[in-house]
C-alpha cells in the first residue's frame, strides 16, 4: 500500500510540474498592456520582448494569481541594465508605481545602481530581501538567465539559473494579483521570453 501511495505522489508532483501555462509564448502579446511610459518590442528572431524607454510596466491583464510558480527567461544587453519581474500587484491602470507599492519586484540589476546595495541586486526582492550569491550564478551579458519564483500565501522563494537565491521571504502584501515586467529607463534594453506560470493547488 505504501509503495502505491508514494508512486501516486511522485506521479502527481511530476504532473503538477508540467502544468505550466504560457503568458507570453513569443508569438503574441495578447492580454498584455502597458502602464506608464516606454514600451516593449516583440523581437521575432528569438521570440522575445525587449524593453524600451521607461519607467513603465507591461502587465498581464487576463487574470489575477494567488499561489503560483512563475518562470521567466531574461537577458541584459549591458551589465548595468535595470529591470524586474513583478508579482501579485493590484490593477495598475496606467501607473506602474502601483505595482511597486502593492506587489513585489524580483530585481534585475547586477550593479545595483547607484550604490551597490544588496537589496537592489539581481535576484533581490527589491528593498526587502537580498539575494544569496546571485552574482556568481548570473550569466554574462547577452546570455539568457531564468528566474523561477514560487509564492505560497506570504512565502516567497526565488531561484536564478537553478540556484536558490532567496530561500524564504515572508511578505505582508497582496495574496492575489497580477504579473508584470518592467521597462526601467531609456538606456536599459532587457529582453524576456518563455513567461509561464503554474497555479498551485489551494
Secondary structure, DSSP 8 states (H G I E B T S, - for coil): -HHHHHHHHHHHHHHHHH--EEEE-SS--TTEEEEES-EEEEETTTTEEEEESSSEEEEEEEEEESSEEEEEEEEESSTT--EEEEEEE---TT-THHHHHHSEEEEE-TT-TTTT-GGGSTT-BTTTB--SSHHHHS--TTS-EEEEEEEETTEEEEEETTEEEEEEEE--S-SSEEEEEEE--TT--EEEEEEEEEE---
